Amino acid sequence: MHQDIPENLKTLPLSDSTVKRRIDEMAVNIEKNLISILQNSSFSMQLDESTLADNNALLMACVHYFDENNTLQEEMLFAIKLITDTRGLSIFNIVKSYFTKNNIPLNNIVACLLMKHHQW
């Protein structure tokens, strides 16, 4: 505990690429944990489709579920740029594809709300 803290900090690898890599690793870990919860729990989902300033569309999914302490939790599941269009069928196919890829049963969804916003 009596070490020279500024000197120790200089030895840490904190380049831009190291920090980015660590943030990416943490994000993947958080997503995996959330997916694991959703694979085995009922949850509700809120989808928010927005048009960005460059006329691209973004689909964001937020989920609500009860944790092991029966406390309601809210988490952002994903944000995906819409490549095709913003019709309901296209949005459903994107959600279905994400759930299939991550082995989340669609029947675990107990409620779903789609909100459409326009240009940010």
Backbone atoms as SQL, in Angstrom:
CREATE TABLE atoms (id INTEGER PRIMARY KEY, chain TEXT, resi INTEGER, resn TEXT, atom TEXT, x REAL, y REAL, z REAL);
INSERT INTO atoms VALUES
  (1, 'A', 1, 'MET', 'N', 0.814, -1.201, 0.000),
  (2, 'A', 1, 'MET', 'CA', 0.000, 0.000, 0.000),
  (3, 'A', 1, 'MET', 'C', 0.860, 1.268, 0.000),
  (4, 'A', 2, 'HIS', 'N', 2.129, 1.139, 0.290),
  (5, 'A', 2, 'HIS', 'CA', 2.996, 2.311, 0.336),
  (6, 'A', 2, 'HIS', 'C', 3.815, 2.433, -0.942),
  (7, 'A', 3, 'GLN', 'N', 3.227, 2.002, -2.055),
  (8, 'A', 3, 'GLN', 'CA', 3.934, 2.073, -3.324),
  (9, 'A', 3, 'GLN', 'C', 3.695, 3.436, -3.978),
  (10, 'A', 4, 'ASP', 'N', 4.568, 3.789, -4.891),
  (11, 'A', 4, 'ASP', 'CA', 4.455, 5.046, -5.614),
  (12, 'A', 4, 'ASP', 'C', 3.363, 4.913, -6.682),
  (13, 'A', 5, 'ILE', 'N', 2.193, 5.459, -6.417),
  (14, 'A', 5, 'ILE', 'CA', 1.035, 5.296, -7.298),
  (15, 'A', 5, 'ILE', 'C', 1.281, 5.895, -8.681),
  (16, 'A', 6, 'PRO', 'N', 1.779, 7.116, -8.814),
  (17, 'A', 6, 'PRO', 'CA', 2.006, 7.635, -10.179),
  (18, 'A', 6, 'PRO', 'C', 2.942, 6.756, -11.006),
  (19, 'A', 7, 'GLU', 'N', 3.971, 6.204, -10.397),
  (20, 'A', 7, 'GLU', 'CA', 4.883, 5.326, -11.134),
  (21, 'A', 7, 'GLU', 'C', 4.187, 4.035, -11.542),
  (22, 'A', 8, 'ASN', 'N', 3.354, 3.484, -10.666),
  (23, 'A', 8, 'ASN', 'CA', 2.617, 2.264, -10.996),
  (24, 'A', 8, 'ASN', 'C', 1.631, 2.500, -12.131),
  (25, 'A', 9, 'LEU', 'N', 0.992, 3.665, -12.154),
  (26, 'A', 9, 'LEU', 'CA', 0.052, 3.973, -13.227),
  (27, 'A', 9, 'LEU', 'C', 0.747, 4.037, -14.583),
  (28, 'A', 10, 'LYS', 'N', 1.980, 4.493, -14.591),
  (29, 'A', 10, 'LYS', 'CA', 2.721, 4.586, -15.850),
  (30, 'A', 10, 'LYS', 'C', 2.987, 3.213, -16.462),
  (31, 'A', 11, 'THR', 'N', 2.985, 2.169, -15.655),
  (32, 'A', 11, 'THR', 'CA', 3.268, 0.825, -16.159),
  (33, 'A', 11, 'THR', 'C', 2.031, 0.159, -16.763),
  (34, 'A', 12, 'LEU', 'N', 0.833, 0.735, -16.542),
  (35, 'A', 12, 'LEU', 'CA', -0.389, 0.143, -17.084),
  (36, 'A', 12, 'LEU', 'C', -0.502, 0.428, -18.573),
  (37, 'A', 13, 'PRO', 'N', -0.867, -0.592, -19.367),
  (38, 'A', 13, 'PRO', 'CA', -1.040, -0.362, -20.804),
  (39, 'A', 13, 'PRO', 'C', -2.392, 0.314, -21.068),
  (40, 'A', 14, 'LEU', 'N', -2.377, 1.601, -21.336),
  (41, 'A', 14, 'LEU', 'CA', -3.615, 2.339, -21.525),
  (42, 'A', 14, 'LEU', 'C', -3.661, 3.050, -22.881),
  (43, 'A', 15, 'SER', 'N', -3.167, 2.408, -23.897),
  (44, 'A', 15, 'SER', 'CA', -3.256, 2.991, -25.230),
  (45, 'A', 15, 'SER', 'C', -4.713, 2.993, -25.674),
  (46, 'A', 16, 'ASP', 'N', -5.007, 3.754, -26.717),
  (47, 'A', 16, 'ASP', 'CA', -6.375, 3.806, -27.234),
  (48, 'A', 16, 'ASP', 'C', -6.893, 2.414, -27.584),
  (49, 'A', 17, 'SER', 'N', -6.065, 1.607, -28.219),
  (50, 'A', 17, 'SER', 'CA', -6.508, 0.277, -28.634),
  (51, 'A', 17, 'SER', 'C', -6.737, -0.634, -27.428),
  (52, 'A', 18, 'THR', 'N', -5.933, -0.499, -26.382),
  (53, 'A', 18, 'THR', 'CA', -6.120, -1.322, -25.174),
  (54, 'A', 18, 'THR', 'C', -7.423, -0.959, -24.487),
  (55, 'A', 19, 'VAL', 'N', -7.686, 0.316, -24.347),
  (56, 'A', 19, 'VAL', 'CA', -8.921, 0.762, -23.695),
  (57, 'A', 19, 'VAL', 'C', -10.124, 0.312, -24.512),
  (58, 'A', 20, 'LYS', 'N', -10.062, 0.484, -25.838),
  (59, 'A', 20, 'LYS', 'CA', -11.169, 0.057, -26.694),
  (60, 'A', 20, 'LYS', 'C', -11.400, -1.450, -26.584),
  (61, 'A', 21, 'ARG', 'N', -10.317, -2.212, -26.613),
  (62, 'A', 21, 'ARG', 'CA', -10.438, -3.669, -26.521),
  (63, 'A', 21, 'ARG', 'C', -11.087, -4.070, -25.206),
  (64, 'A', 22, 'ARG', 'N', -10.694, -3.432, -24.112),
  (65, 'A', 22, 'ARG', 'CA', -11.265, -3.771, -22.804),
  (66, 'A', 22, 'ARG', 'C', -12.737, -3.386, -22.718),
  (67, 'A', 23, 'ILE', 'N', -13.097, -2.252, -23.281),
  (68, 'A', 23, 'ILE', 'CA', -14.507, -1.847, -23.301),
  (69, 'A', 23, 'ILE', 'C', -15.314, -2.835, -24.132),
  (70, 'A', 24, 'ASP', 'N', -14.784, -3.231, -25.296),
  (71, 'A', 24, 'ASP', 'CA', -15.468, -4.207, -26.145),
  (72, 'A', 24, 'ASP', 'C', -15.645, -5.536, -25.422),
  (73, 'A', 25, 'GLU', 'N', -14.624, -5.989, -24.699),
  (74, 'A', 25, 'GLU', 'CA', -14.710, -7.239, -23.947),
  (75, 'A', 25, 'GLU', 'C', -15.777, -7.152, -22.860),
  (76, 'A', 26, 'MET', 'N', -15.844, -6.014, -22.174),
  (77, 'A', 26, 'MET', 'CA', -16.862, -5.842, -21.140),
  (78, 'A', 26, 'MET', 'C', -18.260, -5.845, -21.753),
  (79, 'A', 27, 'ALA', 'N', -18.425, -5.184, -22.897),
  (80, 'A', 27, 'ALA', 'CA', -19.728, -5.133, -23.563),
  (81, 'A', 27, 'ALA', 'C', -20.185, -6.525, -23.987),
  (82, 'A', 28, 'VAL', 'N', -19.276, -7.315, -24.533),
  (83, 'A', 28, 'VAL', 'CA', -19.614, -8.690, -24.945),
  (84, 'A', 28, 'VAL', 'C', -20.024, -9.509, -23.727),
  (85, 'A', 29, 'ASN', 'N', -19.302, -9.352, -22.626),
  (86, 'A', 29, 'ASN', 'CA', -19.623, -10.096, -21.413),
  (87, 'A', 29, 'ASN', 'C', -21.002, -9.708, -20.878),
  (88, 'A', 30, 'ILE', 'N', -21.302, -8.427, -20.879),
  (89, 'A', 30, 'ILE', 'CA', -22.612, -7.961, -20.402),
  (90, 'A', 30, 'ILE', 'C', -23.713, -8.503, -21.302),
  (91, 'A', 31, 'GLU', 'N', -23.504, -8.454, -22.623),
  (92, 'A', 31, 'GLU', 'CA', -24.510, -8.970, -23.551),
  (93, 'A', 31, 'GLU', 'C', -24.722, -10.468, -23.348),
  (94, 'A', 32, 'LYS', 'N', -23.651, -11.225, -23.171),
  (95, 'A', 32, 'LYS', 'CA', -23.777, -12.676, -22.944),
  (96, 'A', 32, 'LYS', 'C', -24.573, -12.964, -21.671),
  (97, 'A', 33, 'ASN', 'N', -24.306, -12.211, -20.614),
  (98, 'A', 33, 'ASN', 'CA', -25.044, -12.411, -19.360),
  (99, 'A', 33, 'ASN', 'C', -26.526, -12.105, -19.541),
  (100, 'A', 34, 'LEU', 'N', -26.831, -11.021, -20.240),
  (101, 'A', 34, 'LEU', 'CA', -28.228, -10.672, -20.474),
  (102, 'A', 34, 'LEU', 'C', -28.912, -11.721, -21.337),
  (103, 'A', 35, 'ILE', 'N', -28.237, -12.186, -22.386),
  (104, 'A', 35, 'ILE', 'CA', -28.810, -13.225, -23.245),
  (105, 'A', 35, 'ILE', 'C', -29.104, -14.480, -22.439),
  (106, 'A', 36, 'SER', 'N', -28.196, -14.848, -21.549),
  (107, 'A', 36, 'SER', 'CA', -28.406, -16.022, -20.708),
  (108, 'A', 36, 'SER', 'C', -29.669, -15.872, -19.849),
  (109, 'A', 37, 'ILE', 'N', -29.885, -14.692, -19.325),
  (110, 'A', 37, 'ILE', 'CA', -31.090, -14.437, -18.533),
  (111, 'A', 37, 'ILE', 'C', -32.330, -14.568, -19.410),
  (112, 'A', 38, 'LEU', 'N', -32.300, -13.967, -20.599),
  (113, 'A', 38, 'LEU', 'CA', -33.468, -13.971, -21.477),
  (114, 'A', 38, 'LEU', 'C', -33.775, -15.349, -22.047),
  (115, 'A', 39, 'GLN', 'N', -32.776, -16.206, -22.142),
  (116, 'A', 39, 'GLN', 'CA', -32.999, -17.570, -22.621),
  (117, 'A', 39, 'GLN', 'C', -33.862, -18.369, -21.647),
  (118, 'A', 40, 'ASN', 'N', -33.872, -17.958, -20.378),
  (119, 'A', 40, 'ASN', 'CA', -34.530, -18.743, -19.339),
  (120, 'A', 40, 'ASN', 'C', -35.592, -17.980, -18.565),
  (121, 'A', 41, 'SER', 'N', -36.022, -16.825, -19.070),
  (122, 'A', 41, 'SER', 'CA', -36.969, -15.986, -18.334),
  (123, 'A', 41, 'SER', 'C', -38.012, -15.392, -19.260),
  (124, 'A', 42, 'SER', 'N', -39.144, -15.055, -18.685),
  (125, 'A', 42, 'SER', 'CA', -40.137, -14.265, -19.402),
  (126, 'A', 42, 'SER', 'C', -39.720, -12.807, -19.299),
  (127, 'A', 43, 'PHE', 'N', -39.992, -12.043, -20.352),
  (128, 'A', 43, 'PHE', 'CA', -39.620, -10.636, -20.338),
  (129, 'A', 43, 'PHE', 'C', -40.501, -9.857, -21.296),
  (130, 'A', 44, 'SER', 'N', -40.556, -8.564, -21.089),
  (131, 'A', 44, 'SER', 'CA', -41.224, -7.690, -22.048),
  (132, 'A', 44, 'SER', 'C', -40.151, -6.933, -22.813),
  (133, 'A', 45, 'MET', 'N', -40.528, -6.441, -23.978),
  (134, 'A', 45, 'MET', 'CA', -39.553, -5.786, -24.830),
  (135, 'A', 45, 'MET', 'C', -40.158, -4.511, -25.413),
  (136, 'A', 46, 'GLN', 'N', -39.344, -3.480, -25.441),
  (137, 'A', 46, 'GLN', 'CA', -39.733, -2.229, -26.085),
  (138, 'A', 46, 'GLN', 'C', -38.791, -1.989, -27.252),
  (139, 'A', 47, 'LEU', 'N', -39.354, -1.827, -28.424),
  (140, 'A', 47, 'LEU', 'CA', -38.574, -1.545, -29.624),
  (141, 'A', 47, 'LEU', 'C', -38.772, -0.082, -29.981),
  (142, 'A', 48, 'ASP', 'N', -37.698, 0.569, -30.315),
  (143, 'A', 48, 'ASP', 'CA', -37.753, 1.985, -30.669),
  (144, 'A', 48, 'ASP', 'C', -37.037, 2.169, -31.994),
  (145, 'A', 49, 'GLU', 'N', -37.779, 2.565, -33.005),
  (146, 'A', 49, 'GLU', 'CA', -37.212, 2.770, -34.336),
  (147, 'A', 49, 'GLU', 'C', -37.134, 4.265, -34.575),
  (148, 'A', 50, 'SER', 'N', -35.947, 4.733, -34.910),
  (149, 'A', 50, 'SER', 'CA', -35.742, 6.157, -35.133),
  (150, 'A', 50, 'SER', 'C', -35.007, 6.381, -36.440),
  (151, 'A', 51, 'THR', 'N', -35.300, 7.503, -37.060),
  (152, 'A', 51, 'THR', 'CA', -34.569, 7.910, -38.250),
  (153, 'A', 51, 'THR', 'C', -33.504, 8.909, -37.818),
  (154, 'A', 52, 'LEU', 'N', -32.284, 8.630, -38.168),
  (155, 'A', 52, 'LEU', 'CA', -31.176, 9.499, -37.805),
  (156, 'A', 52, 'LEU', 'C', -31.063, 10.653, -38.801),
  (157, 'A', 53, 'ALA', 'N', -30.214, 11.608, -38.487),
  (158, 'A', 53, 'ALA', 'CA', -30.071, 12.800, -39.326),
  (159, 'A', 53, 'ALA', 'C', -29.650, 12.470, -40.755),
  (160, 'A', 54, 'ASP', 'N', -28.901, 11.382, -40.949),
  (161, 'A', 54, 'ASP', 'CA', -28.446, 11.014, -42.291),
  (162, 'A', 54, 'ASP', 'C', -29.438, 10.102, -43.019),
  (163, 'A', 55, 'ASN', 'N', -30.679, 10.078, -42.546),
  (164, 'A', 55, 'ASN', 'CA', -31.769, 9.274, -43.114),
  (165, 'A', 55, 'ASN', 'C', -31.582, 7.774, -42.935),
  (166, 'A', 56, 'ASN', 'N', -30.639, 7.352, -42.115),
  (167, 'A', 56, 'ASN', 'CA', -30.534, 5.950, -41.756),
  (168, 'A', 56, 'ASN', 'C', -31.476, 5.687, -40.595),
  (169, 'A', 57, 'ALA', 'N', -31.962, 4.455, -40.494),
  (170, 'A', 57, 'ALA', 'CA', -32.870, 4.085, -39.414),
  (171, 'A', 57, 'ALA', 'C', -32.140, 3.193, -38.427),
  (172, 'A', 58, 'LEU', 'N', -32.464, 3.360, -37.161),
  (173, 'A', 58, 'LEU', 'CA', -31.845, 2.600, -36.083),
  (174, 'A', 58, 'LEU', 'C', -32.941, 1.923, -35.278),
  (175, 'A', 59, 'LEU', 'N', -32.781, 0.631, -35.011),
  (176, 'A', 59, 'LEU', 'CA', -33.720, -0.113, -34.179),
  (177, 'A', 59, 'LEU', 'C', -33.048, -0.426, -32.855),
  (178, 'A', 60, 'MET', 'N', -33.658, 0.022, -31.765),
  (179, 'A', 60, 'MET', 'CA', -33.130, -0.243, -30.421),
  (180, 'A', 60, 'MET', 'C', -34.124, -1.122, -29.684),
  (181, 'A', 61, 'ALA', 'N', -33.599, -2.084, -28.949),
  (182, 'A', 61, 'ALA', 'CA', -34.448, -2.982, -28.173),
  (183, 'A', 61, 'ALA', 'C', -34.064, -2.898, -26.705),
  (184, 'A', 62, 'CYS', 'N', -35.063, -2.680, -25.877),
  (185, 'A', 62, 'CYS', 'CA', -34.881, -2.620, -24.431),
  (186, 'A', 62, 'CYS', 'C', -35.752, -3.722, -23.828),
  (187, 'A', 63, 'VAL', 'N', -35.241, -4.451, -22.862),
  (188, 'A', 63, 'VAL', 'CA', -36.009, -5.531, -22.242),
  (189, 'A', 63, 'VAL', 'C', -36.232, -5.238, -20.764),
  (190, 'A', 64, 'HIS', 'N', -37.355, -5.753, -20.248),
  (191, 'A', 64, 'HIS', 'CA', -37.702, -5.643, -18.837),
  (192, 'A', 64, 'HIS', 'C', -37.957, -7.055, -18.317),
  (193, 'A', 65, 'TYR', 'N', -37.342, -7.391, -17.203),
  (194, 'A', 65, 'TYR', 'CA', -37.499, -8.727, -16.635),
  (195, 'A', 65, 'TYR', 'C', -37.316, -8.646, -15.120),
  (196, 'A', 66, 'PHE', 'N', -37.730, -9.695, -14.429),
  (197, 'A', 66, 'PHE', 'CA', -37.541, -9.758, -12.984),
  (198, 'A', 66, 'PHE', 'C', -36.306, -10.596, -12.687),
  (199, 'A', 67, 'ASP', 'N', -35.424, -10.073, -11.855),
  (200, 'A', 67, 'ASP', 'CA', -34.210, -10.809, -11.495),
  (201, 'A', 67, 'ASP', 'C', -34.505, -11.822, -10.394),
  (202, 'A', 68, 'GLU', 'N', -33.442, -12.482, -9.889),
  (203, 'A', 68, 'GLU', 'CA', -33.605, -13.529, -8.879),
  (204, 'A', 68, 'GLU', 'C', -34.180, -13.002, -7.559),
  (205, 'A', 69, 'ASN', 'N', -34.111, -11.688, -7.338),
  (206, 'A', 69, 'ASN', 'CA', -34.695, -11.076, -6.134),
  (207, 'A', 69, 'ASN', 'C', -36.087, -10.514, -6.403),
  (208, 'A', 70, 'ASN', 'N', -36.637, -10.865, -7.557),
  (209, 'A', 70, 'ASN', 'CA', -37.958, -10.406, -7.975),
  (210, 'A', 70, 'ASN', 'C', -38.019, -8.878, -8.115),
  (211, 'A', 71, 'THR', 'N', -36.892, -8.308, -8.512),
  (212, 'A', 71, 'THR', 'CA', -36.799, -6.873, -8.754),
  (213, 'A', 71, 'THR', 'C', -36.839, -6.630, -10.254),
  (214, 'A', 72, 'LEU', 'N', -37.670, -5.691, -10.667),
  (215, 'A', 72, 'LEU', 'CA', -37.787, -5.393, -12.091),
  (216, 'A', 72, 'LEU', 'C', -36.508, -4.745, -12.592),
  (217, 'A', 73, 'GLN', 'N', -35.954, -5.300, -13.669),
  (218, 'A', 73, 'GLN', 'CA', -34.735, -4.794, -14.279),
  (219, 'A', 73, 'GLN', 'C', -35.048, -4.305, -15.689),
  (220, 'A', 74, 'GLU', 'N', -34.324, -3.289, -16.123),
  (221, 'A', 74, 'GLU', 'CA', -34.465, -2.773, -17.479),
  (222, 'A', 74, 'GLU', 'C', -33.071, -2.696, -18.090),
  (223, 'A', 75, 'GLU', 'N', -32.897, -3.299, -19.271),
  (224, 'A', 75, 'GLU', 'CA', -31.586, -3.328, -19.934),
  (225, 'A', 75, 'GLU', 'C', -31.747, -3.072, -21.422),
  (226, 'A', 76, 'MET', 'N', -30.767, -2.402, -21.998),
  (227, 'A', 76, 'MET', 'CA', -30.702, -2.238, -23.450),
  (228, 'A', 76, 'MET', 'C', -30.159, -3.540, -24.022),
  (229, 'A', 77, 'LEU', 'N', -30.893, -4.151, -24.943),
  (230, 'A', 77, 'LEU', 'CA', -30.459, -5.413, -25.525),
  (231, 'A', 77, 'LEU', 'C', -29.597, -5.189, -26.765),
  (232, 'A', 78, 'PHE', 'N', -30.063, -4.335, -27.681),
  (233, 'A', 78, 'PHE', 'CA', -29.257, -4.069, -28.869),
  (234, 'A', 78, 'PHE', 'C', -29.677, -2.764, -29.518),
  (235, 'A', 79, 'ALA', 'N', -28.813, -2.279, -30.385),
  (236, 'A', 79, 'ALA', 'CA', -29.101, -1.166, -31.295),
  (237, 'A', 79, 'ALA', 'C', -28.545, -1.583, -32.646),
  (238, 'A', 80, 'ILE', 'N', -29.426, -1.741, -33.615),
  (239, 'A', 80, 'ILE', 'CA', -29.041, -2.254, -34.925),
  (240, 'A', 80, 'ILE', 'C', -29.501, -1.266, -35.999),
  (241, 'A', 81, 'LYS', 'N', -28.598, -0.951, -36.907),
  (242, 'A', 81, 'LYS', 'CA', -28.938, -0.086, -38.036),
  (243, 'A', 81, 'LYS', 'C', -29.819, -0.885, -38.994),
  (244, 'A', 82, 'LEU', 'N', -30.942, -0.320, -39.382),
  (245, 'A', 82, 'LEU', 'CA', -31.865, -0.992, -40.301),
  (246, 'A', 82, 'LEU', 'C', -31.361, -0.818, -41.729),
  (247, 'A', 83, 'ILE', 'N', -31.096, -1.926, -42.381),
  (248, 'A', 83, 'ILE', 'CA', -30.535, -1.906, -43.734),
  (249, 'A', 83, 'ILE', 'C', -31.654, -1.781, -44.767),
  (250, 'A', 84, 'THR', 'N', -32.796, -2.395, -44.504),
  (251, 'A', 84, 'THR', 'CA', -33.859, -2.427, -45.514),
  (252, 'A', 84, 'THR', 'C', -34.811, -1.258, -45.324),
  (253, 'A', 85, 'ASP', 'N', -35.896, -1.480, -44.636),
  (254, 'A', 85, 'ASP', 'CA', -36.904, -0.452, -44.422),
  (255, 'A', 85, 'ASP', 'C', -37.391, -0.533, -42.978),
  (256, 'A', 86, 'THR', 'N', -38.376, 0.268, -42.652),
  (257, 'A', 86, 'THR', 'CA', -38.855, 0.310, -41.267),
  (258, 'A', 86, 'THR', 'C', -40.261, -0.269, -41.126),
  (259, 'A', 87, 'ARG', 'N', -40.644, -1.124, -42.054),
  (260, 'A', 87, 'ARG', 'CA', -41.950, -1.773, -41.950),
  (261, 'A', 87, 'ARG', 'C', -41.938, -2.784, -40.814),
  (262, 'A', 88, 'GLY', 'N', -43.106, -3.088, -40.319),
  (263, 'A', 88, 'GLY', 'CA', -43.244, -4.021, -39.203),
  (264, 'A', 88, 'GLY', 'C', -42.624, -5.381, -39.486),
  (265, 'A', 89, 'LEU', 'N', -42.835, -5.908, -40.685),
  (266, 'A', 89, 'LEU', 'CA', -42.284, -7.222, -41.033),
  (267, 'A', 89, 'LEU', 'C', -40.762, -7.190, -41.026),
  (268, 'A', 90, 'SER', 'N', -40.169, -6.118, -41.534),
  (269, 'A', 90, 'SER', 'CA', -38.704, -6.007, -41.540),
  (270, 'A', 90, 'SER', 'C', -38.158, -5.939, -40.121),
  (271, 'A', 91, 'ILE', 'N', -38.830, -5.175, -39.267),
  (272, 'A', 91, 'ILE', 'CA', -38.411, -5.069, -37.862),
  (273, 'A', 91, 'ILE', 'C', -38.540, -6.424, -37.178),
  (274, 'A', 92, 'PHE', 'N', -39.661, -7.120, -37.413),
  (275, 'A', 92, 'PHE', 'CA', -39.844, -8.446, -36.825),
  (276, 'A', 92, 'PHE', 'C', -38.735, -9.391, -37.270),
  (277, 'A', 93, 'ASN', 'N', -38.380, -9.374, -38.541),
  (278, 'A', 93, 'ASN', 'CA', -37.335, -10.272, -39.042),
  (279, 'A', 93, 'ASN', 'C', -35.984, -9.990, -38.401),
  (280, 'A', 94, 'ILE', 'N', -35.676, -8.733, -38.136),
  (281, 'A', 94, 'ILE', 'CA', -34.419, -8.396, -37.466),
  (282, 'A', 94, 'ILE', 'C', -34.424, -8.927, -36.039),
  (283, 'A', 95, 'VAL', 'N', -35.526, -8.717, -35.332),
  (284, 'A', 95, 'VAL', 'CA', -35.628, -9.215, -33.952),
  (285, 'A', 95, 'VAL', 'C', -35.555, -10.738, -33.948),
  (286, 'A', 96, 'LYS', 'N', -36.303, -11.375, -34.833),
  (287, 'A', 96, 'LYS', 'CA', -36.305, -12.839, -34.906),
  (288, 'A', 96, 'LYS', 'C', -34.907, -13.367, -35.205),
  (289, 'A', 97, 'SER', 'N', -34.192, -12.727, -36.119),
  (290, 'A', 97, 'SER', 'CA', -32.838, -13.147, -36.460),
  (291, 'A', 97, 'SER', 'C', -31.906, -13.034, -35.253),
  (292, 'A', 98, 'TYR', 'N', -31.993, -11.923, -34.514),
  (293, 'A', 98, 'TYR', 'CA', -31.156, -11.739, -33.324),
  (294, 'A', 98, 'TYR', 'C', -31.469, -12.809, -32.278),
  (295, 'A', 99, 'PHE', 'N', -32.767, -13.081, -32.065),
  (296, 'A', 99, 'PHE', 'CA', -33.162, -14.075, -31.073),
  (297, 'A', 99, 'PHE', 'C', -32.733, -15.474, -31.494),
  (298, 'A', 100, 'THR', 'N', -32.866, -15.797, -32.770),
  (299, 'A', 100, 'THR', 'CA', -32.458, -17.112, -33.270),
  (300, 'A', 100, 'THR', 'C', -30.955, -17.299, -33.098),
  (301, 'A', 101, 'LYS', 'N', -30.188, -16.277, -33.504),
  (302, 'A', 101, 'LYS', 'CA', -28.724, -16.328, -33.396),
  (303, 'A', 101, 'LYS', 'C', -28.271, -16.543, -31.949),
  (304, 'A', 102, 'ASN', 'N', -29.036, -16.008, -31.002),
  (305, 'A', 102, 'ASN', 'CA', -28.647, -16.079, -29.591),
  (306, 'A', 102, 'ASN', 'C', -29.468, -17.075, -28.782),
  (307, 'A', 103, 'ASN', 'N', -30.234, -17.924, -29.474),
  (308, 'A', 103, 'ASN', 'CA', -31.011, -18.987, -28.821),
  (309, 'A', 103, 'ASN', 'C', -31.944, -18.465, -27.733),
  (310, 'A', 104, 'ILE', 'N', -32.588, -17.337, -28.009),
  (311, 'A', 104, 'ILE', 'CA', -33.593, -16.797, -27.092),
  (312, 'A', 104, 'ILE', 'C', -34.959, -17.179, -27.669),
  (313, 'A', 105, 'PRO', 'N', -35.753, -17.959, -26.933),
  (314, 'A', 105, 'PRO', 'CA', -37.067, -18.356, -27.455),
  (315, 'A', 105, 'PRO', 'C', -37.994, -17.144, -27.596),
  (316, 'A', 106, 'LEU', 'N', -38.617, -17.003, -28.758),
  (317, 'A', 106, 'LEU', 'CA', -39.555, -15.905, -28.968),
  (318, 'A', 106, 'LEU', 'C', -40.727, -15.972, -28.000),
  (319, 'A', 107, 'ASN', 'N', -41.092, -17.181, -27.581),
  (320, 'A', 107, 'ASN', 'CA', -42.235, -17.288, -26.674),
  (321, 'A', 107, 'ASN', 'C', -41.901, -16.861, -25.239),
  (322, 'A', 108, 'ASN', 'N', -40.657, -16.449, -24.971),
  (323, 'A', 108, 'ASN', 'CA', -40.333, -15.857, -23.669),
  (324, 'A', 108, 'ASN', 'C', -40.789, -14.403, -23.597),
  (325, 'A', 109, 'ILE', 'N', -41.132, -13.819, -24.753),
  (326, 'A', 109, 'ILE', 'CA', -41.631, -12.445, -24.780),
  (327, 'A', 109, 'ILE', 'C', -43.092, -12.462, -24.343),
  (328, 'A', 110, 'VAL', 'N', -43.399, -11.731, -23.284),
  (329, 'A', 110, 'VAL', 'CA', -44.786, -11.681, -22.802),
  (330, 'A', 110, 'VAL', 'C', -45.495, -10.412, -23.264),
  (331, 'A', 111, 'ALA', 'N', -44.737, -9.396, -23.658),
  (332, 'A', 111, 'ALA', 'CA', -45.325, -8.157, -24.181),
  (333, 'A', 111, 'ALA', 'C', -44.276, -7.456, -25.029),
  (334, 'A', 112, 'CYS', 'N', -44.744, -6.742, -26.051),
  (335, 'A', 112, 'CYS', 'CA', -43.828, -6.019, -26.922),
  (336, 'A', 112, 'CYS', 'C', -44.488, -4.712, -27.349),
  (337, 'A', 113, 'LEU', 'N', -43.727, -3.635, -27.253),
  (338, 'A', 113, 'LEU', 'CA', -44.204, -2.315, -27.646),
  (339, 'A', 113, 'LEU', 'C', -43.243, -1.752, -28.686),
  (340, 'A', 114, 'LEU', 'N', -43.784, -1.266, -29.802),
  (341, 'A', 114, 'LEU', 'CA', -42.954, -0.660, -30.847),
  (342, 'A', 114, 'LEU', 'C', -43.256, 0.839, -30.866),
  (343, 'A', 115, 'MET', 'N', -42.203, 1.618, -30.699),
  (344, 'A', 115, 'MET', 'CA', -42.336, 3.071, -30.756),
  (345, 'A', 115, 'MET', 'C', -41.588, 3.547, -31.994),
  (346, 'A', 116, 'LYS', 'N', -42.199, 4.446, -32.731),
  (347, 'A', 116, 'LYS', 'CA', -41.550, 4.994, -33.925),
  (348, 'A', 116, 'LYS', 'C', -41.308, 6.467, -33.701),
  (349, 'A', 117, 'HIS', 'N', -40.065, 6.862, -33.877),
  (350, 'A', 117, 'HIS', 'CA', -39.689, 8.269, -33.786),
  (351, 'A', 117, 'HIS', 'C', -39.187, 8.703, -35.149),
  (352, 'A', 118, 'HIS', 'N', -39.202, 9.972, -35.330),
  (353, 'A', 118, 'HIS', 'CA', -38.678, 10.479, -36.588),
  (354, 'A', 118, 'HIS', 'C', -37.363, 11.181, -36.342),
  (355, 'A', 119, 'GLN', 'N', -36.858, 11.784, -37.323),
  (356, 'A', 119, 'GLN', 'CA', -35.488, 12.284, -37.381),
  (357, 'A', 119, 'GLN', 'C', -34.996, 12.907, -36.076),
  (358, 'A', 120, 'TRP', 'N', -33.776, 12.494, -35.694),
  (359, 'A', 120, 'TRP', 'CA', -33.115, 13.034, -34.496),
  (360, 'A', 120, 'TRP', 'C', -32.354, 14.260, -34.848);
